Amino acid sequence: AYAYNNEDIYIYDLTTGKNEPLQGAAEEGVIETMPAWNSNGSKIAFVHTTTGISDTVGTALDIPCDIWVISSAGGSATMLPGASGLGFNYYPAYSPDGKWLAFVHHTDGTTTDDDPNADVYIIPAEGGLPRAVSNTNDDNGDTMPTWSKDSTKVMFSSRDCGNQYDIFFAGVSSDGMVSQPQLMSEISDTEAFEYLTKE
């Protein structure tokens, strides 16, 4: 799944070579971008808004946007509760176990590109109350979440250590409780490898 021209979601079939827009996520006059598959391939989360691609920052959006969900076979897309309706919501990332969706959110910023107000949150995959993963009491810009293979940790990029991006991670329990974020470089290479590769 990919965003064509940052405006429509397309599906490229690696087996057949078929390449076509995803019905329900390629609507005229609507921006649909940043697609993310869920763990079993049945759904795709994506960013949805009506206008606002910045001419100066490539494909960045400069207007509030929401995360929507659609069947990977196409159909009717719907807003994801907890990741829509308020401010900027983008960079969706499903956990491998299918329980959670991480995303970036802010209400005071102005862009989906390198915004200092950005923070990482998680919600249940079907929607729900957002829970902060990153430190929401600063303006260091936390972004681009990804998951460990066992779905117990969220990694994200942050400028908490000064004006450069470093990788942080936070633990996520089975019931969605989030631990205090840690700088990845403060743990050993062996531990870091285990977090990223543990089944």
C-alpha contacts under 8 A as a table, 3 or more apart, distances in Angstrom:
res1	aa1	res2	aa2	distance
1	A	9	I	6.65
1	A	10	Y	5.64
1	A	11	I	4.57
1	A	12	Y	6.36
1	A	35	P	6.35
1	A	36	A	7.53
1	A	37	W	7.79
2	Y	9	I	5.62
2	Y	10	Y	5.46
2	Y	11	I	6.60
2	Y	12	Y	7.97
2	Y	33	T	7.51
2	Y	34	M	7.23
2	Y	35	P	6.16
3	A	6	N	5.00
3	A	7	E	6.33
3	A	8	D	5.39
3	A	9	I	4.59
3	A	10	Y	6.13
3	A	32	E	7.05
3	A	33	T	5.00
3	A	34	M	6.46
3	A	35	P	6.96
4	Y	7	E	5.92
4	Y	8	D	5.30
4	Y	9	I	6.20
4	Y	10	Y	6.46
4	Y	33	T	7.95
5	N	8	D	6.98
6	N	31	I	6.80
6	N	32	E	6.69
6	N	33	T	5.36
6	N	59	T	6.40
7	E	26	A	7.22
7	E	30	V	6.79
7	E	31	I	4.33
7	E	32	E	4.94
7	E	33	T	6.04
8	D	21	P	6.89
8	D	22	L	7.87
8	D	25	A	6.23
8	D	26	A	4.26
8	D	27	E	6.95
8	D	30	V	7.96
8	D	31	I	6.50
8	D	32	E	5.00
8	D	33	T	6.41
9	I	21	P	5.88
9	I	22	L	5.73
9	I	25	A	5.60
9	I	26	A	5.60
9	I	32	E	6.14
9	I	33	T	6.31
9	I	35	P	7.04
10	Y	19	N	6.87
10	Y	20	E	5.44
10	Y	21	P	4.09
10	Y	22	L	5.28
10	Y	26	A	7.60
11	I	18	K	7.98
11	I	19	N	5.72
11	I	20	E	5.68
11	I	21	P	6.17
11	I	22	L	6.22
12	Y	17	G	6.54
12	Y	18	K	5.81
12	Y	19	N	4.33
12	Y	20	E	6.71
13	D	16	T	5.60
13	D	17	G	5.18
13	D	18	K	5.17
13	D	19	N	6.30
14	L	17	G	5.47
14	L	18	K	7.66
21	P	25	A	7.56
21	P	26	A	5.99
22	L	25	A	5.46
22	L	26	A	5.99
22	L	72	S	7.69
22	L	73	A	7.43
22	L	74	G	5.50
23	Q	26	A	6.11
23	Q	27	E	7.94
23	Q	73	A	7.92
23	Q	74	G	4.72
23	Q	75	G	5.83
23	Q	76	S	7.99
24	G	27	E	6.43
24	G	70	I	7.44
24	G	74	G	5.84
24	G	75	G	5.14
24	G	76	S	5.30
24	G	77	A	5.86
25	A	32	E	6.31
25	A	70	I	7.51
25	A	74	G	7.52
25	A	77	A	6.80
26	A	30	V	7.63
26	A	32	E	6.73
27	E	30	V	5.61
27	E	31	I	7.83
27	E	32	E	7.95
29	G	50	T	6.49
29	G	51	T	7.74
30	V	48	H	7.17
30	V	49	T	6.05
30	V	50	T	4.52
30	V	51	T	6.72
31	I	47	V	7.80
31	I	48	H	5.66
31	I	49	T	5.20
31	I	50	T	5.51
31	I	51	T	6.28
32	E	46	F	6.55
32	E	47	V	5.56
32	E	48	H	4.74
32	E	49	T	6.79
33	T	46	F	5.77
33	T	47	V	5.14
33	T	48	H	6.73
34	M	46	F	5.32
34	M	47	V	5.73
34	M	90	Y	7.42
34	M	91	Y	6.19
34	M	92	P	7.37
35	P	44	I	6.24
35	P	45	A	5.62
35	P	46	F	4.30
35	P	47	V	7.04
35	P	92	P	7.45
36	A	44	I	5.36
36	A	45	A	5.18
36	A	46	F	6.27
36	A	92	P	6.18
36	A	93	A	6.00
36	A	94	Y	7.14
37	W	40	N	7.95
37	W	41	G	5.78
37	W	42	S	7.61
37	W	43	K	5.94
37	W	44	I	4.49
37	W	45	A	6.49
37	W	72	S	7.98
37	W	93	A	7.86
37	W	94	Y	7.05
38	N	41	G	5.41
38	N	42	S	6.62
38	N	43	K	5.53
38	N	44	I	6.09
38	N	45	A	7.58
38	N	93	A	7.98
38	N	94	Y	5.40
38	N	95	S	7.54
38	N	96	P	7.52
38	N	98	G	6.38
39	S	42	S	7.87
39	S	94	Y	6.87
39	S	95	S	7.03
39	S	96	P	5.13
39	S	97	D	6.50
39	S	98	G	5.40
40	N	43	K	7.89
40	N	98	G	7.61
41	G	44	I	7.56
41	G	72	S	6.82
42	S	71	S	5.88
42	S	72	S	5.32
42	S	73	A	7.59
43	K	69	V	6.75
43	K	70	I	5.61
43	K	71	S	4.42
43	K	72	S	4.75
44	I	69	V	5.69
44	I	70	I	5.48
44	I	71	S	6.27
44	I	72	S	5.68
45	A	67	I	6.51
45	A	68	W	5.62
45	A	69	V	4.37
45	A	70	I	6.54
45	A	92	P	6.52
46	F	67	I	5.49
46	F	68	W	5.46
46	F	69	V	6.36
46	F	90	Y	7.79
46	F	91	Y	7.97
46	F	92	P	6.80
47	V	65	C	6.54
47	V	66	D	5.61
47	V	67	I	4.60
47	V	68	W	6.19
47	V	89	N	7.35
47	V	90	Y	5.77
47	V	91	Y	7.53
47	V	92	P	7.80
48	H	65	C	5.73
48	H	66	D	5.31
48	H	67	I	6.00
48	H	68	W	6.36
49	T	52	G	7.82
49	T	63	I	7.73
49	T	64	P	7.18
49	T	65	C	4.93
49	T	66	D	6.56
51	T	63	I	7.06
52	G	61	L	5.36
52	G	62	D	5.09
52	G	63	I	5.15
53	I	58	G	7.68
53	I	59	T	5.91
53	I	60	A	5.75
53	I	61	L	4.60
53	I	62	D	6.11
53	I	63	I	7.90
54	S	57	V	5.51
54	S	58	G	6.27
54	S	59	T	6.41
54	S	60	A	5.57
54	S	61	L	5.83
54	S	62	D	5.93
55	D	58	G	5.97
55	D	59	T	7.75
57	V	60	A	5.66
57	V	113	D	7.51
60	A	111	T	6.51
60	A	112	T	5.47
60	A	113	D	5.43
61	L	64	P	7.84
61	L	65	C	7.96
61	L	111	T	5.56
61	L	112	T	5.40
61	L	113	D	7.43
62	D	110	T	5.62
62	D	111	T	4.43
62	D	112	T	6.72
63	I	88	F	7.42
63	I	110	T	6.81
63	I	111	T	6.84
64	P	86	L	7.48
64	P	87	G	4.89
64	P	88	F	4.52
64	P	89	N	7.43
64	P	110	T	7.90
65	C	84	S	7.26
65	C	85	G	7.94
65	C	87	G	6.60
65	C	88	F	4.94
65	C	89	N	5.63
65	C	90	Y	7.19
66	D	79	M	7.09
66	D	80	L	7.86
66	D	83	A	6.29
66	D	84	S	4.31
66	D	85	G	6.40
66	D	86	L	7.74
66	D	87	G	7.85
66	D	88	F	6.56
66	D	89	N	5.06
66	D	90	Y	6.86
67	I	79	M	6.14
67	I	80	L	5.83
67	I	83	A	5.68
67	I	84	S	5.68
67	I	89	N	6.10
67	I	90	Y	6.39
67	I	92	P	7.31
68	W	77	A	6.26
68	W	78	T	5.28
68	W	79	M	4.23
68	W	80	L	5.22
68	W	84	S	7.70
69	V	77	A	5.45
69	V	78	T	5.45
69	V	79	M	6.37
69	V	80	L	6.34
70	I	74	G	6.49
70	I	75	G	6.73
70	I	76	S	6.34
70	I	77	A	4.47
70	I	78	T	6.62
71	S	74	G	5.21
71	S	75	G	6.39
71	S	76	S	7.75
71	S	77	A	7.57
79	M	83	A	7.89
79	M	84	S	6.32
80	L	83	A	5.62
80	L	84	S	6.04
80	L	126	E	7.11
80	L	127	G	5.50
81	P	84	S	5.98
81	P	126	E	7.74
81	P	127	G	4.64
81	P	128	G	5.73
81	P	129	L	7.98
82	G	123	I	6.79
82	G	127	G	5.67
82	G	128	G	5.06
82	G	129	L	5.49
82	G	130	P	5.72
83	A	86	L	7.91
83	A	89	N	5.92
83	A	103	F	7.71
83	A	105	H	7.83
83	A	123	I	7.80
83	A	127	G	7.39
83	A	130	P	7.49
84	S	87	G	7.74
84	S	89	N	6.43
86	L	89	N	7.89
86	L	107	T	6.81
87	G	105	H	7.25
87	G	106	H	5.92
87	G	107	T	4.27
87	G	108	D	7.52
88	F	104	V	7.78
88	F	105	H	5.40
88	F	106	H	5.35
88	F	107	T	6.05
88	F	109	G	7.85
88	F	111	T	7.73
88	F	112	T	7.28
89	N	103	F	6.78
89	N	104	V	5.65
89	N	105	H	4.61
89	N	106	H	6.99
90	Y	103	F	5.79
90	Y	104	V	5.25
90	Y	105	H	6.63
90	Y	112	T	7.13
91	Y	102	A	7.93
91	Y	103	F	5.26
91	Y	104	V	5.89
91	Y	143	T	7.91
91	Y	144	M	6.16
91	Y	145	P	7.29
92	P	101	L	6.52
92	P	102	A	5.73
92	P	103	F	4.49
92	P	104	V	7.29
92	P	145	P	7.83
93	A	101	L	5.45
93	A	102	A	5.06
93	A	103	F	6.24
93	A	145	P	6.66
93	A	146	T	6.20
93	A	147	W	7.67
94	Y	98	G	6.39
94	Y	99	K	7.72
94	Y	100	W	5.83
94	Y	101	L	4.32
94	Y	102	A	6.27
94	Y	125	A	7.16
94	Y	147	W	7.81
95	S	98	G	5.33
95	S	99	K	6.34
95	S	100	W	5.30
95	S	101	L	6.01
95	S	102	A	7.51
95	S	147	W	5.91
95	S	151	S	5.47
96	P	99	K	7.89
96	P	147	W	7.34
96	P	148	S	7.94
96	P	149	K	6.16
96	P	150	D	6.84
96	P	151	S	5.75
97	D	100	W	7.81
97	D	150	D	7.24
97	D	151	S	6.10
98	G	125	A	6.69
99	K	124	P	5.88
99	K	125	A	5.30
100	W	122	I	6.46
100	W	123	I	5.69
100	W	124	P	4.47
100	W	125	A	4.42
101	L	122	I	5.45
101	L	123	I	5.48
101	L	124	P	6.13
101	L	125	A	5.09
102	A	120	V	6.93
102	A	121	Y	5.59
102	A	122	I	4.21
102	A	123	I	6.60
102	A	145	P	6.42
102	A	146	T	7.57
102	A	154	V	7.86
103	F	120	V	5.72
103	F	121	Y	5.54
103	F	122	I	6.29
103	F	144	M	7.72
103	F	145	P	6.59
104	V	118	A	6.28
104	V	119	D	5.50
104	V	120	V	4.56
104	V	121	Y	6.19
104	V	142	D	7.66
104	V	143	T	5.97
104	V	144	M	7.19
104	V	145	P	7.55
105	H	118	A	5.68
105	H	119	D	5.53
105	H	120	V	6.35
105	H	121	Y	7.04
106	H	109	G	6.09
106	H	117	N	5.93
106	H	118	A	5.08
106	H	119	D	6.43
107	T	117	N	7.86
108	D	117	N	6.50
109	G	115	D	6.14
109	G	116	P	7.19
109	G	117	N	5.40
109	G	118	A	7.19
110	T	115	D	7.01
111	T	114	D	7.40
111	T	115	D	5.91
112	T	115	D	6.37
114	D	118	A	7.88
114	D	141	G	6.66
114	D	143	T	7.83
115	D	118	A	5.60
115	D	141	G	5.78
116	P	139	D	4.86
116	P	140	N	5.10
116	P	141	G	3.92
116	P	142	D	7.53
117	N	138	D	7.64
117	N	139	D	5.01
117	N	140	N	6.91
117	N	141	G	5.51
117	N	142	D	7.87
118	A	139	D	7.50
118	A	140	N	7.82
118	A	141	G	4.85
118	A	142	D	5.36
118	A	143	T	6.47
119	D	132	A	7.53
119	D	133	V	7.65
119	D	134	S	5.83
119	D	135	N	7.12
119	D	136	T	6.14
119	D	141	G	6.44
119	D	142	D	4.80
119	D	143	T	6.38
120	V	132	A	6.19
120	V	133	V	5.36
120	V	134	S	5.33
120	V	142	D	6.12
120	V	143	T	6.19
120	V	145	P	6.90
120	V	156	F	7.62
121	Y	130	P	6.00
121	Y	131	R	5.33
121	Y	132	A	4.39
121	Y	133	V	5.06
121	Y	134	S	7.15
122	I	130	P	5.60
122	I	131	R	5.34
122	I	132	A	6.60
122	I	133	V	6.87
123	I	126	E	7.97
123	I	127	G	5.90
123	I	128	G	5.58
123	I	129	L	6.03
123	I	130	P	4.88
123	I	131	R	6.41
124	P	127	G	5.11
124	P	128	G	5.72
124	P	129	L	7.77
131	R	178	V	7.61
132	A	135	N	7.41
132	A	136	T	7.23
132	A	178	V	7.56
133	V	154	V	7.76
133	V	170	A	6.51
133	V	178	V	6.24
133	V	179	S	7.72
133	V	180	Q	7.79
133	V	181	P	7.15
134	S	142	D	6.69
134	S	170	A	7.77
134	S	180	Q	7.97
134	S	181	P	6.37
135	N	138	D	6.58
135	N	181	P	7.64
136	T	139	D	7.80
140	N	158	S	6.58
140	N	159	R	4.97
140	N	160	D	5.50
140	N	162	G	7.93
141	G	158	S	5.75
141	G	159	R	6.01
141	G	160	D	7.81
142	D	156	F	6.69
142	D	157	S	5.62
142	D	158	S	4.38
142	D	159	R	6.93
143	T	156	F	5.79
143	T	157	S	5.26
143	T	158	S	6.47
144	M	156	F	5.52
144	M	157	S	6.04
145	P	154	V	6.41
145	P	155	M	5.57
145	P	156	F	4.39
145	P	157	S	7.16
146	T	154	V	5.68
146	T	155	M	5.28
146	T	156	F	6.39
147	W	150	D	7.96
147	W	151	S	5.90
147	W	152	T	7.62
147	W	153	K	5.82
147	W	154	V	4.64
147	W	155	M	6.04
147	W	196	L	7.81
148	S	151	S	5.27
148	S	152	T	6.41
148	S	153	K	5.38
148	S	154	V	6.44
148	S	155	M	7.49
148	S	195	Y	5.84
148	S	196	L	4.72
148	S	197	T	6.83
148	S	198	K	7.37
149	K	152	T	7.90
149	K	195	Y	7.60
149	K	196	L	6.03
149	K	197	T	5.79
149	K	198	K	5.84
149	K	199	E	5.67
150	D	153	K	7.75
150	D	195	Y	7.98
150	D	197	T	7.84
150	D	198	K	5.81
150	D	199	E	5.11
151	S	154	V	7.61
151	S	172	V	7.53
152	T	171	G	5.66
152	T	172	V	4.94
152	T	173	S	6.22
152	T	174	S	7.59
153	K	169	F	6.41
153	K	170	A	5.49
153	K	171	G	4.35
153	K	172	V	5.40
153	K	195	Y	7.39
154	V	169	F	5.40
154	V	170	A	5.43
154	V	171	G	6.51
154	V	172	V	7.18
155	M	167	I	6.62
155	M	168	F	5.58
155	M	169	F	4.19
155	M	170	A	6.65
156	F	167	I	5.66
156	F	168	F	5.47
156	F	169	F	6.27
157	S	165	Y	5.90
157	S	166	D	5.59
157	S	167	I	4.76
157	S	168	F	6.28
158	S	161	C	7.77
158	S	164	Q	7.79
158	S	165	Y	5.10
158	S	166	D	5.45
158	S	167	I	6.33
158	S	168	F	6.81
159	R	162	G	5.50
159	R	163	N	5.71
159	R	164	Q	5.27
159	R	165	Y	4.66
159	R	166	D	6.26
160	D	163	N	7.89
160	D	165	Y	7.77
160	D	166	D	7.70
161	C	164	Q	6.95
161	C	165	Y	7.66
161	C	166	D	7.24
162	G	165	Y	7.92
166	D	183	L	7.41
166	D	184	M	7.88
167	I	183	L	6.25
167	I	184	M	5.63
167	I	185	S	7.73
168	F	181	P	6.23
168	F	182	Q	5.38
168	F	183	L	4.41
168	F	184	M	5.12
169	F	181	P	5.33
169	F	182	Q	5.47
169	F	183	L	6.57
169	F	184	M	6.37
170	A	178	V	6.51
170	A	179	S	5.47
170	A	180	Q	5.98
170	A	181	P	4.36
170	A	182	Q	6.38
171	G	178	V	5.59
171	G	179	S	5.02
171	G	180	Q	7.54
171	G	181	P	7.54
172	V	175	D	7.91
172	V	176	G	5.60
172	V	177	M	5.56
172	V	178	V	4.66
172	V	179	S	6.54
173	S	176	G	5.09
173	S	177	M	5.17
173	S	178	V	6.59
174	S	177	M	7.48
182	Q	186	E	7.42
183	L	186	E	5.58
183	L	187	I	7.71
184	M	187	I	5.86
184	M	192	A	7.04
185	S	188	S	7.16
185	S	189	D	7.97
187	I	191	E	6.39
187	I	192	A	6.66
188	S	191	E	5.21
188	S	192	A	6.23
189	D	192	A	5.03
189	D	193	F	6.09
190	T	193	F	5.15
190	T	194	E	6.25
191	E	194	E	5.06
191	E	195	Y	6.25
192	A	195	Y	5.15
192	A	196	L	6.41
193	F	196	L	5.25
193	F	197	T	6.08
194	E	197	T	5.22
194	E	198	K	5.33
195	Y	198	K	5.81
